Amino acid sequence: MLQLMCICNNIPTVATTPFISVLMPVYNGEKTLPRSLDSLLDQGVIPFELVIVNDCSTDHTQALLEQFAKNAPKNINVKVIYQEENGGVAKARNVALSHAKGEYILWLDADDYYVPNAFEKLLALPKSDIIGYNYYLQSEGKSRVIDCPHPNTPKSAFRMVSEGKMKWNLWAFMIKRDLIVKHNIHFLSGHNMGEDLYFMGQALLYAQDIQMLHQPMYHYIISNESSLTNNYRPKHYDDIMVNVNGLEQIMLRLKGKETNDEINFLKLTLKLPFLYTRDHKQYKMWQHLFPEADQFIDKYPTPHLYNRWLQKWALRGQYLLIDLFNMAYSVAYRLRY
């Protein structure tokens, strides 16, 4: 059951400025919410809509959201939606989408934040179905810029995603809402791992054009505690399989059997992080997840040859070799970053 808690600060119509909807699912975000919300106050006078879905938080999230809505400047139209039952992030994203009115959709996670004046820079670009951008990756107190690739078409972008050369995180793209509405692009409620891939995969398959802004617009915060591979739950992997299989069915409907390589490369890309854990349980999970893709390891067009080695070792059960690689990789990574 949903309860609309507040809608405030109706924004004026500005004919020359495309209207953005920033969508934000939140669950127990009181520790990081202030920084995320403050970043929205640093977007100048660009009028935009903020749709926040509080997924039945048990901390002080709701109070923080109501206070922000009450004090938000006139250029931000805030909608705070409270869900009386926790439905998971996929459902929360669908609810946010159903309330969005903007020409473009942006996503914001409660522990991340935008750089100042990001919206102005994005809206200054020629209109496209999808606009991607660079971002800051922040981990263990360190920050570095992740440069997005240079796909010429949505088709080439999808190929890059399947080959592990391009990320599919929702917050790394601005998407035209008409594209989403026209093709009924949505999330599979109840399946909360891999939901972003299912959504962005559809967007890339249906989009007519894409462009990339090679400037960082977003701060993405990661921690070991939030990593899927460090928080193993069987349902996580079930959710991944449901979302990937759902995307595969859409690909087959749109493109037929020519998608065979792409979908299997995508499955190998999704499996790969389980081999970077130094955890033999995760290595075994690699073996059980999408085994039909293993026959494509030799064809897998990874930019790093060692990714093929890892998957071949996992296929043969040579876990000691994977452990030794991970030890060396960890040292090299820390020296570099």
VOBA-1610 file (N, C-alpha, C; in pm, whole numbers, padded with zeros to 5 digits, always signed):
BEGIN
Met+00084-00120+00000Met+00000+00000+00000Met+00087+00124+00000Leu+00049+00224-00079Leu+00128+00345-00090Leu+00054+00462-00027Gln+00131+00550+00032Gln+00072+00671+00088Gln+00155+00790+00044Leu+00096+00884-00026Leu+00166+01003-00070Leu+00176+01099+00047Met+00299+01124+00092Met+00319+01203+00213Met+00320+01353+00185Cys+00388+01394+00079Cys+00390+01538+00050Cys+00430+01565-00093Ile+00368+01666-00150Ile+00408+01720-00279Ile+00415+01871-00261Cys+00533+01926-00280Cys+00547+02069-00251Cys+00631+02138-00356Asn+00628+02270-00350Asn+00710+02356-00434Asn+00685+02333-00583Asn+00563+02358-00627Asn+00534+02349-00770Asn+00624+02444-00847Ile+00683+02393-00954Ile+00781+02475-01025Ile+00715+02544-01144Pro+00764+02661-01184Pro+00708+02732-01298Pro+00745+02664-01428Thr+00661+02681-01528Thr+00690+02626-01660Thr+00795+02712-01729Val+00903+02647-01775Val+01010+02717-01846Val+01024+02651-01982Ala+00979+02718-02085Ala+00968+02657-02218Ala+01103+02619-02276Thr+01210+02693-02243Thr+01339+02670-02306Thr+01423+02567-02233Thr+01378+02519-02119Thr+01457+02424-02040Thr+01386+02290-02032Pro+01448+02182-02085Pro+01387+02050-02068Pro+01370+02019-01920Phe+01266+01952-01888Phe+01228+01926-01749Phe+01279+01790-01705Ile+01362+01787-01599Ile+01422+01664-01548Ile+01342+01611-01430Ser+01328+01479-01425Ser+01281+01411-01305Ser+01397+01331-01247Val+01435+01363-01124Val+01536+01286-01052Val+01464+01186-00964Leu+01491+01058-00985Leu+01420+00952-00913Leu+01514+00887-00812Met+01463+00870-00689Met+01549+00829-00579Met+01477+00729-00488Pro+01509+00600-00499Pro+01457+00503-00402Pro+01542+00507-00276Val+01480+00498-00159Val+01554+00510-00033Val+01505+00404+00065Tyr+01601+00340+00131Tyr+01568+00253+00245Tyr+01675+00272+00353Asn+01634+00320+00468Asn+01725+00343+00581Asn+01851+00419+00538Gly+01828+00536+00482Gly+01939+00614+00429Gly+01979+00734+00512Glu+01946+00736+00639Glu+01967+00857+00720Glu+02113+00902+00727Lys+02207+00807+00718Lys+02348+00843+00732Lys+02402+00917+00610Thr+02353+00885+00492Thr+02409+00942+00369Thr+02315+01037+00297Leu+02187+01037+00334Leu+02088+01121+00266Leu+02124+01269+00263Pro+02170+01329+00375Pro+02198+01472+00371Pro+02294+01513+00260Arg+02400+01434+00240Arg+02495+01467+00134Arg+02430+01454-00003Ser+02351+01349-00024Ser+02284+01330-00153Ser+02189+01445-00183Leu+02108+01480-00085Leu+02010+01588-00104Leu+02078+01723-00120Asp+02185+01746-00045Asp+02258+01873-00058Asp+02313+01891-00199Ser+02351+01780-00263Ser+02405+01792-00399Ser+02299+01843-00497Leu+02172+01820-00465Leu+02065+01870-00551Leu+02045+02021-00535Leu+02088+02073-00421Leu+02080+02218-00399Leu+02191+02291-00473Asp+02289+02216-00524Asp+02402+02275-00596Asp+02384+02269-00747Gln+02261+02258-00793Gln+02234+02247-00937Gln+02186+02379-00997Gly+02217+02489-00931Gly+02180+02620-00983Gly+02030+02641-00980Val+01980+02715-01079Val+01837+02749-01082Val+01759+02663-01182Ile+01824+02558-01235Ile+01755+02468-01326Ile+01631+02410-01256Pro+01512+02427-01311Pro+01393+02367-01249Pro+01388+02217-01276Phe+01363+02141-01172Phe+01352+01996-01190Phe+01261+01938-01083Glu+01222+01814-01107Glu+01134+01740-01018Glu+01215+01633-00945Leu+01192+01618-00817Leu+01256+01514-00738Leu+01149+01421-00683Val+01155+01294-00724Val+01059+01193-00678Val+01133+01094-00591Ile+01101+01091-00462Ile+01167+01003-00366Ile+01067+00900-00317Val+01106+00773-00323Val+01023+00665-00271Val+01093+00608-00148Asn+01034+00630-00032Asn+01084+00574+00093Asn+01023+00436+00111Asp+01109+00335+00098Asp+01061+00197+00096Asp+01049+00140+00237Cys+00963+00205+00318Cys+00932+00159+00454Cys+01056+00158+00543Ser+01130+00269+00541Ser+01250+00280+00625Ser+01212+00274+00773Thr+01307+00221+00853Thr+01284+00209+00997Thr+01370+00306+01077Asp+01447+00392+01009Asp+01529+00491+01079Asp+01463+00628+01063His+01543+00734+01061His+01489+00870+01053His+01482+00923+00909Thr+01483+00832+00812Thr+01479+00873+00672Thr+01359+00962+00641Gln+01240+00922+00683Gln+01120+00996+00648Gln+01124+01139+00701Ala+01172+01156+00822Ala+01181+01291+00880Ala+01276+01379+00800Leu+01389+01321+00757Leu+01484+01396+00675Leu+01421+01437+00542Leu+01345+01346+00482Leu+01284+01375+00353Leu+01176+01483+00365Glu+01096+01474+00468Glu+00992+01574+00486Glu+01052+01713+00513Gln+01162+01715+00588Gln+01227+01842+00615Gln+01286+01902+00487Phe+01345+01817+00404Phe+01401+01865+00278Phe+01290+01918+00187Ala+01179+01845+00179Ala+01067+01887+00095Ala+01011+02020+00142Lys+01005+02038+00271Lys+00951+02162+00328Lys+01037+02282+00296Asn+01170+02263+00296Asn+01264+02375+00279Asn+01324+02386+00140Ala+01285+02299+00048Ala+01345+02299-00085Ala+01319+02430-00157Pro+01415+02478-00237Pro+01394+02602-00312Pro+01285+02584-00418Lys+01238+02697-00471Lys+01123+02696-00560Lys+01148+02624-00692Asn+01275+02609-00729Asn+01301+02542-00857Asn+01297+02390-00846Ile+01280+02336-00724Ile+01273+02191-00706Ile+01133+02152-00658Asn+01064+02076-00740Asn+00932+02023-00703Asn+00953+01886-00641Val+00929+01872-00511Val+00961+01750-00438Val+00835+01666-00416Lys+00845+01538-00451Lys+00740+01441-00420Lys+00803+01333-00333Val+00752+01316-00213Val+00798+01210-00124Val+00686+01107-00111Ile+00715+00985-00147Ile+00616+00878-00145Ile+00661+00774-00043Tyr+00574+00744+00051Tyr+00606+00647+00156Tyr+00535+00515+00129Gln+00612+00407+00125Gln+00554+00274+00108Gln+00538+00210+00245Glu+00418+00170+00277Glu+00390+00116+00410Glu+00442-00026+00428Glu+00478-00091+00319Glu+00543-00222+00324Glu+00668-00217+00239Asn+00775-00280+00287Asn+00900-00284+00210Asn+00883-00376+00090Gly+00895-00317-00028Gly+00874-00394-00150Gly+01000-00420-00229Gly+01114-00365-00184Gly+01240-00384-00256Gly+01264-00274-00357Val+01390-00263-00400Val+01430-00149-00482Val+01366-00152-00620Ala+01343-00270-00677Ala+01283-00277-00810Ala+01142-00218-00810Lys+01064-00255-00709Lys+00929-00200-00699Lys+00934-00051-00671Ala+01025-00008-00583Ala+01037+00135-00552Ala+01071+00215-00677Arg+01156+00161-00762Arg+01192+00231-00887Arg+01070+00241-00978Asn+00991+00135-00987Asn+00870+00141-01068Asn+00772+00246-01016Val+00758+00254-00885Val+00669+00354-00826Val+00719+00494-00861Ala+00849+00518-00847Ala+00905+00649-00880Ala+00879+00684-01027Leu+00899+00588-01115Leu+00875+00611-01257Leu+00729+00649-01283Ser+00637+00584-01214Ser+00495+00610-01236Ser+00455+00751-01196His+00534+00817-01112His+00503+00953-01067His+00584+01059-01143Ala+00678+01016-01226Ala+00766+01112-01295Ala+00692+01182-01408Lys+00718+01311-01423Lys+00655+01391-01529Lys+00758+01457-01621Gly+00885+01444-01590Gly+00988+01517-01665Gly+01013+01463-01804Glu+01078+01544-01884Glu+01116+01502-02019Glu+01231+01401-02013Tyr+01317+01418-01915Tyr+01430+01328-01897Tyr+01427+01269-01756Ile+01482+01147-01745Ile+01490+01076-01617Ile+01636+01065-01575Leu+01663+01101-01450Leu+01792+01075-01387Leu+01767+00995-01260Trp+01864+00912-01223Trp+01854+00831-01102Trp+01959+00875-01001Leu+01921+00876-00874Leu+02015+00909-00767Leu+01998+00807-00656Asp+02107+00740-00618Asp+02104+00649-00504Asp+02135+00727-00377Ala+02082+00681-00265Ala+02085+00759-00142Ala+02224+00775-00082Asp+02320+00692-00123Asp+02455+00709-00071Asp+02549+00776-00170Asp+02498+00821-00283Asp+02577+00890-00384Asp+02537+01036-00393Tyr+02604+01111-00483Tyr+02566+01251-00501Tyr+02619+01305-00633Tyr+02554+01411-00682Tyr+02591+01476-00808Tyr+02697+01583-00785Val+02774+01612-00889Val+02866+01724-00884Val+02785+01852-00904Pro+02835+01968-00861Pro+02762+02094-00881Pro+02738+02122-01029Asn+02619+02174-01058Asn+02580+02218-01192Asn+02582+02106-01297Ala+02566+01982-01253Ala+02564+01871-01347Ala+02445+01880-01441Phe+02327+01918-01389Phe+02207+01921-01471Phe+02219+02023-01584Glu+02277+02137-01553Glu+02294+02240-01655Glu+02382+02190-01769Lys+02488+02118-01736Lys+02578+02066-01839Lys+02509+01959-01923Leu+02428+01876-01860Leu+02359+01771-01934Leu+02252+01828-02027Leu+02181+01928-01978Leu+02075+01988-02059Leu+02128+02074-02172Ala+02255+02111-02165Ala+02315+02192-02271Ala+02350+02108-02393Leu+02348+01975-02378Leu+02383+01887-02489Leu+02266+01873-02586Pro+02294+01840-02713Pro+02184+01811-02805Pro+02099+01696-02753Lys+01970+01702-02780Lys+01879+01600-02728Lys+01909+01464-02789Ser+01909+01362-02703Ser+01926+01223-02744Ser+01839+01136-02656Asp+01812+01015-02701Asp+01734+00922-02618Asp+01808+00891-02489Ile+01941+00873-02499Ile+02023+00839-02382Ile+02149+00924-02383Ile+02183+00979-02268Ile+02308+01053-02251Ile+02383+00991-02133Gly+02504+00943-02159Gly+02588+00888-02053Gly+02696+00988-02016Tyr+02763+00962-01903Tyr+02865+01058-01858Tyr+02965+00988-01766Asn+03080+01053-01749Asn+03183+01004-01657Asn+03134+01017-01513Tyr+03205+00951-01423Tyr+03169+00961-01281Tyr+03294+00938-01195Tyr+03284+00980-01070Tyr+03388+00954-00972Tyr+03358+00823-00900Leu+03455+00735-00894Leu+03444+00612-00816Leu+03517+00635-00684Gln+03445+00627-00573Gln+03502+00654-00442Gln+03495+00528-00355Ser+03612+00487-00305Ser+03621+00367-00223Ser+03738+00380-00128Glu+03714+00346-00002Glu+03819+00346+00101Glu+03892+00479+00106Gly+03816+00587+00095Gly+03872+00720+00107Gly+03945+00771-00016Lys+03947+00694-00123Lys+04013+00735-00247Lys+03910+00759-00356Ser+03944+00846-00450Ser+03852+00880-00559Ser+03928+00885-00691Arg+03866+00832-00795Arg+03924+00842-00929Arg+03811+00854-01032Val+03844+00915-01144Val+03745+00936-01249Val+03737+00811-01337Ile+03617+00765-01360Ile+03592+00656-01454Ile+03543+00718-01584Asp+03619+00699-01688Asp+03586+00758-01818Asp+03496+00665-01896Cys+03382+00715-01939Cys+03289+00633-02017Cys+03346+00608-02156Pro+03308+00498-02219Pro+03357+00468-02355Pro+03293+00558-02459His+03315+00526-02587His+03270+00612-02696His+03181+00536-02794Pro+03066+00484-02750Pro+02978+00415-02844Pro+02915+00513-02942Asn+02905+00473-03067Asn+02844+00559-03169Asn+02693+00541-03178Thr+02646+00426-03136Thr+02503+00394-03144Thr+02462+00318-03018Pro+02332+00315-02987Pro+02286+00231-02875Pro+02322+00084-02894Lys+02322+00038-03019Lys+02358-00102-03046Lys+02501-00130-03006Ser+02594-00039-03041Ser+02733-00059-03004Ser+02752-00045-02853Ala+02670+00041-02790Ala+02676+00055-02644Ala+02634-00075-02576Phe+02528-00138-02627Phe+02484-00264-02569Phe+02592-00371-02586Arg+02657-00369-02701Arg+02766-00465-02723Arg+02877-00444-02621Met+02911-00318-02594Met+03014-00288-02495Met+02974-00335-02356Val+02846-00320-02322Val+02797-00368-02193Val+02814-00520-02184Ser+02775-00590-02288Ser+02781-00736-02286Ser+02925-00786-02276Glu+03019-00708-02327Glu+03160-00748-02326Glu+03235-00695-02205Gly+03164-00630-02112Gly+03229-00579-01993Gly+03310-00454-02013Lys+03287-00384-02123Lys+03363-00263-02155Lys+03288-00135-02120Met+03164-00148-02073Met+03081-00034-02038Met+02986-00075-01927Lys+02971+00011-01825Lys+02883-00017-01713Lys+02738+00016-01749Trp+02647-00047-01674Trp+02504-00028-01701Trp+02432+00039-01584Asn+02506+00096-01490Asn+02444+00158-01373Asn+02345+00266-01414Leu+02228+00265-01355Leu+02123+00360-01390Leu+02167+00504-01372Trp+02239+00531-01263Trp+02277+00669-01230Trp+02381+00726-01327Ala+02432+00646-01418Ala+02533+00694-01514Ala+02472+00740-01645Phe+02337+00751-01650Phe+02270+00789-01774Phe+02152+00882-01746Met+02127+00968-01842Met+02003+01045-01846Met+01923+00991-01963Ile+01797+00956-01939Ile+01717+00884-02037Ile+01589+00963-02067Lys+01555+00972-02194Lys+01432+01040-02233Lys+01311+00959-02186Arg+01221+01025-02115Arg+01107+00953-02057Arg+01014+00897-02164Asp+01002+00966-02277Asp+00916+00915-02385Asp+00962+00776-02430Leu+01092+00753-02431Leu+01145+00621-02469Leu+01096+00515-02370Ile+01101+00549-02242Ile+01058+00456-02138Ile+00908+00426-02149Val+00830+00531-02168Val+00684+00515-02174Val+00643+00439-02301Lys+00701+00477-02414Lys+00663+00416-02542Lys+00684+00265-02542His+00792+00220-02482His+00826+00077-02487His+00799+00005-02355Asn+00730+00074-02264Asn+00695+00014-02135Asn+00818-00046-02066Ile+00926+00029-02066Ile+01049-00015-01998Ile+01027-00003-01848His+01056-00109-01777His+01023-00113-01635His+01118-00209-01563Phe+01094-00227-01434Phe+01169-00322-01352Phe+01079-00438-01316Leu+01140-00553-01288Leu+01065-00671-01246Leu+01054-00667-01094Ser+00940-00625-01044Ser+00920-00610-00899Ser+00949-00740-00827Gly+01020-00728-00715Gly+01055-00845-00636Gly+01189-00905-00671His+01249-00860-00782His+01378-00913-00825His+01479-00798-00823Asn+01551-00787-00710Asn+01622-00665-00676Asn+01771-00668-00701Met+01821-00773-00763Met+01960-00778-00807Met+01962-00794-00959Gly+02036-00708-01025Gly+02038-00709-01170Gly+01925-00630-01231Glu+01848-00558-01147Glu+01733-00482-01198Glu+01778-00367-01286Asp+01896-00310-01257Asp+01946-00199-01340Asp+01988-00248-01478Leu+02045-00368-01486Leu+02082-00425-01615Leu+01958-00452-01699Tyr+01855-00507-01637Tyr+01731-00535-01710Tyr+01673-00406-01769Phe+01675-00300-01690Phe+01618-00172-01734Phe+01705-00106-01841Met+01836-00092-01813Met+01924-00024-01909Met+01940-00107-02036Gly+01937-00239-02023Gly+01944-00322-02143Gly+01829-00293-02236Gln+01708-00281-02181Gln+01592-00247-02263Gln+01608-00108-02326Ala+01652-00012-02246Ala+01667+00124-02297Ala+01764+00127-02415Leu+01875+00056-02405Leu+01973+00054-02514Leu+01919-00020-02636Leu+01840-00123-02614Leu+01785-00199-02727Leu+01682-00118-02805Tyr+01607-00031-02736Tyr+01500+00045-02802Tyr+01544+00185-02847Ala+01651+00238-02791Ala+01691+00376-02820Ala+01736+00392-02965Gln+01717+00515-03017Gln+01759+00548-03153Gln+01895+00616-03156Asp+01932+00683-03047Asp+02061+00752-03045Asp+02113+00762-02901Ile+02244+00785-02892Ile+02310+00795-02763Ile+02430+00888-02779Gln+02461+00961-02674Gln+02585+01039-02672Gln+02643+01035-02532Met+02772+01062-02523Met+02843+01052-02397Met+02911+01185-02366Leu+02898+01229-02242Leu+02964+01349-02193Leu+03086+01304-02113His+03205+01340-02159His+03327+01293-02096His+03374+01390-01988Gln+03281+01416-01897Gln+03309+01492-01776Gln+03238+01421-01661Pro+03299+01413-01543Pro+03232+01346-01431Pro+03114+01427-01378Met+02999+01363-01370Met+02876+01427-01324Met+02825+01371-01192Tyr+02888+01263-01144Tyr+02829+01187-01035Tyr+02939+01126-00948His+02914+01119-00818His+03003+01050-00724His+02938+00918-00684Tyr+03002+00808-00722Tyr+02953+00675-00688Tyr+03035+00621-00571Ile+02968+00592-00460Ile+03035+00547-00338Ile+03018+00396-00326Ile+03130+00324-00315Ile+03121+00180-00297Ile+03193+00142-00167Ser+03151+00027-00112Ser+03216-00026+00006Ser+03210-00177+00000Asn+03304-00243+00066Asn+03303-00389+00068Asn+03176-00442+00131Glu+03123-00368+00228Glu+03004-00414+00298Glu+02883-00421+00207Ser+02880-00334+00106Ser+02763-00330+00017Ser+02777-00418-00105Ser+02892-00484-00120Ser+02916-00567-00237Ser+02830-00692-00235Leu+02772-00724-00349Leu+02691-00845-00360Leu+02771-00968-00321Thr+02896-00976-00369Thr+02974-01097-00346Thr+03020-01110-00201Asn+03006-01005-00122Asn+03038-01013+00020Asn+02913-01023+00106Asn+02798-01029+00043Asn+02671-01043+00115Asn+02588-01152+00047Tyr+02643-01272+00044Tyr+02580-01380-00029Tyr+02443-01418+00027Arg+02346-01415-00059Arg+02215-01470-00030Arg+02168-01542-00156Pro+02116-01663-00141Pro+02074-01736-00261Pro+01977-01658-00349Lys+01886-01579-00287Lys+01789-01507-00368Lys+01854-01404-00459His+01968-01349-00417His+02038-01253-00502His+02066-01314-00639Tyr+02115-01437-00639Tyr+02150-01501-00765Tyr+02025-01542-00843Asp+01921-01579-00772Asp+01794-01606-00839Asp+01744-01480-00909Asp+01756-01365-00842Asp+01712-01238-00900Asp+01792-01205-01026Ile+01923-01225-01018Ile+02009-01199-01135Ile+01963-01284-01253Met+01938-01410-01227Met+01898-01501-01334Met+01764-01460-01394Val+01669-01420-01309Val+01538-01377-01359Val+01553-01253-01447Asn+01631-01155-01403Asn+01647-01033-01480Asn+01721-01057-01611Val+01824-01138-01607Val+01899-01167-01730Val+01816-01249-01827Asn+01746-01348-01775Asn+01659-01429-01863Asn+01547-01344-01924Gly+01495-01248-01844Gly+01394-01158-01898Gly+01449-01072-02011Leu+01571-01021-01991Leu+01634-00940-02096Leu+01664-01025-02219Glu+01704-01150-02198Glu+01732-01239-02309Glu+01608-01261-02395Gln+01493-01274-02332Gln+01369-01293-02408Gln+01337-01170-02494Ile+01362-01052-02439Ile+01340-00930-02517Ile+01437-00923-02634Met+01562-00959-02610Met+01661-00960-02717Met+01622-01056-02828Leu+01577-01174-02791Leu+01537-01273-02892Leu+01419-01223-02973Arg+01325-01155-02907Arg+01208-01103-02978Arg+01247-00992-03076Leu+01344-00909-03037Leu+01382-00795-03121Leu+01485-00830-03227Lys+01577-00922-03193Lys+01692-00943-03280Lys+01710-01087-03325Gly+01635-01180-03269Gly+01646-01319-03310Gly+01775-01384-03264Lys+01816-01488-03335Lys+01931-01568-03293Lys+02064-01495-03303Glu+02066-01381-03370Glu+02192-01306-03380Glu+02239-01255-03244Thr+02152-01264-03143Thr+02189-01219-03009Thr+02267-01323-02931Asn+02290-01442-02988Asn+02347-01553-02912Asn+02480-01517-02847Asp+02573-01460-02925Asp+02702-01422-02869Asp+02687-01316-02762Glu+02607-01212-02790Glu+02594-01101-02697Glu+02539-01145-02562Ile+02436-01225-02561Ile+02376-01264-02434Ile+02470-01353-02355Asn+02546-01438-02422Asn+02639-01525-02350Asn+02762-01449-02302Phe+02806-01350-02380Phe+02914-01263-02330Phe+02866-01186-02208Leu+02740-01142-02211Leu+02684-01070-02097Leu+02681-01158-01973Lys+02644-01282-01990Lys+02641-01375-01876Lys+02781-01395-01819Leu+02881-01406-01906Leu+03019-01421-01858Leu+03064-01294-01784Thr+03023-01179-01835Thr+03056-01053-01768Thr+02995-01047-01628Leu+02871-01093-01615Leu+02804-01092-01485Leu+02868-01191-01387Lys+02917-01303-01438Lys+02978-01405-01353Lys+03116-01364-01302Leu+03186-01287-01381Leu+03327-01261-01356Leu+03359-01207-01216Pro+03281-01113-01159Pro+03316-01059-01027Pro+03327-01164-00917Phe+03261-01279-00931Phe+03269-01382-00829Phe+03408-01445-00822Leu+03489-01421-00925Leu+03624-01476-00926Leu+03727-01378-00873Tyr+03682-01261-00829Tyr+03773-01161-00773Tyr+03756-01150-00622Thr+03716-01257-00555Thr+03678-01249-00414Thr+03770-01323-00318Arg+03853-01413-00368Arg+03933-01502-00282Arg+03842-01581-00188Asp+03727-01622-00239Asp+03629-01697-00162Asp+03585-01816-00247His+03620-01937-00202His+03592-02055-00282His+03442-02079-00299Lys+03361-02032-00204Lys+03216-02044-00221Lys+03170-01962-00341Gln+03232-01847-00360Gln+03196-01764-00475Gln+03247-01825-00605Tyr+03362-01891-00600Tyr+03412-01960-00719Tyr+03314-02069-00762Lys+03260-02141-00663Lys+03162-02246-00694Lys+03032-02184-00747Met+02997-02066-00693Met+02878-02000-00745Met+02899-01963-00891Trp+03021-01922-00928Trp+03051-01893-01068Trp+03018-02016-01154Gln+03053-02135-01103Gln+03029-02256-01181Gln+02880-02284-01201His+02798-02245-01103His+02655-02275-01109His+02575-02168-01183Leu+02631-02049-01198Leu+02557-01938-01259Leu+02580-01937-01410Phe+02472-01949-01486Phe+02476-01946-01633Phe+02581-02041-01692Pro+02579-02168-01659Pro+02680-02260-01714Pro+02675-02271-01865Glu+02561-02238-01925Glu+02550-02245-02071Glu+02642-02147-02142Ala+02689-02045-02069Ala+02778-01945-02129Ala+02924-01987-02128Asp+02958-02092-02054Asp+03100-02129-02038Asp+03166-02166-02170Gln+03087-02219-02263Gln+03144-02259-02392Gln+03190-02139-02475Phe+03154-02016-02429Phe+03192-01896-02502Phe+03316-01827-02443Ile+03380-01890-02344Ile+03494-01826-02279Ile+03605-01793-02379Asp+03636-01884-02470Asp+03744-01860-02566Asp+03712-01746-02662Lys+03583-01720-02683Lys+03542-01612-02774Lys+03519-01480-02700Tyr+03517-01486-02568Tyr+03484-01368-02486Tyr+03582-01254-02514Pro+03534-01142-02571Pro+03625-01034-02616Pro+03661-00936-02503Thr+03711-00989-02393Thr+03749-00905-02280Thr+03871-00820-02313Pro+03877-00695-02262Pro+03997-00612-02285Pro+04118-00661-02207His+04097-00753-02112His+04206-00804-02029His+04211-00956-02043Leu+04320-01008-02096Leu+04333-01150-02122Leu+04320-01233-01994Tyr+04363-01175-01880Tyr+04356-01253-01756Tyr+04213-01285-01715Asn+04114-01213-01767Asn+03975-01249-01736Asn+03938-01383-01798Arg+03997-01413-01912Arg+03976-01547-01971Arg+04046-01653-01887Trp+04168-01623-01843Trp+04240-01719-01761Trp+04159-01755-01637Leu+04109-01652-01567Leu+04032-01674-01445Leu+03914-01768-01470Gln+03842-01743-01580Gln+03723-01822-01605Gln+03758-01965-01647Lys+03870-01981-01717Lys+03914-02117-01750Lys+03957-02192-01625Trp+04027-02124-01535Trp+04068-02188-01409Trp+03946-02228-01327Ala+03846-02139-01324Ala+03725-02170-01248Ala+03651-02290-01309Leu+03648-02294-01440Leu+03581-02404-01509Leu+03647-02538-01474Arg+03780-02536-01455Arg+03854-02658-01423Arg+03865-02683-01272Gly+03812-02590-01192Gly+03823-02605-01048Gly+03960-02574-00993Gln+04041-02498-01066Gln+04177-02464-01023Gln+04175-02338-00937Tyr+04119-02353-00817Tyr+04096-02239-00730Tyr+04225-02179-00676Leu+04329-02259-00656Leu+04455-02206-00605Leu+04514-02103-00700Leu+04504-02129-00829Leu+04554-02033-00928Leu+04476-01901-00920Ile+04346-01912-00898Ile+04264-01791-00884Ile+04305-01714-00759Asp+04328-01786-00649Asp+04373-01722-00524Asp+04504-01647-00545Leu+04599-01711-00610Leu+04730-01648-00633Leu+04716-01525-00721Phe+04632-01534-00823Phe+04609-01418-00908Phe+04550-01303-00828Asn+04450-01332-00746Asn+04384-01227-00669Asn+04479-01160-00570Met+04569-01236-00511Met+04667-01177-00422Met+04756-01078-00497Ala+04803-01118-00614Ala+04889-01030-00694Ala+04811-00909-00746Tyr+04688-00932-00787Tyr+04605-00824-00840Tyr+04577-00720-00732Ser+04549-00766-00610Ser+04519-00675-00500Ser+04638-00585-00471Val+04757-00641-00469Val+04877-00560-00445Val+04897-00458-00557Ala+04883-00502-00681Ala+04902-00412-00796Ala+04799-00299-00796Tyr+04674-00332-00759Tyr+04568-00231-00756Tyr+04597-00123-00652Arg+04640-00167-00534Arg+04667-00070-00427Arg+04786+00018-00460Leu+04885-00038-00527Leu+05002+00043-00566Leu+04963+00145-00672Arg+04870+00108-00758Arg+04831+00200-00867Arg+04737+00308-00820Tyr+04641+00273-00730Tyr+04539+00368-00691Tyr+04553+00410-00545
//
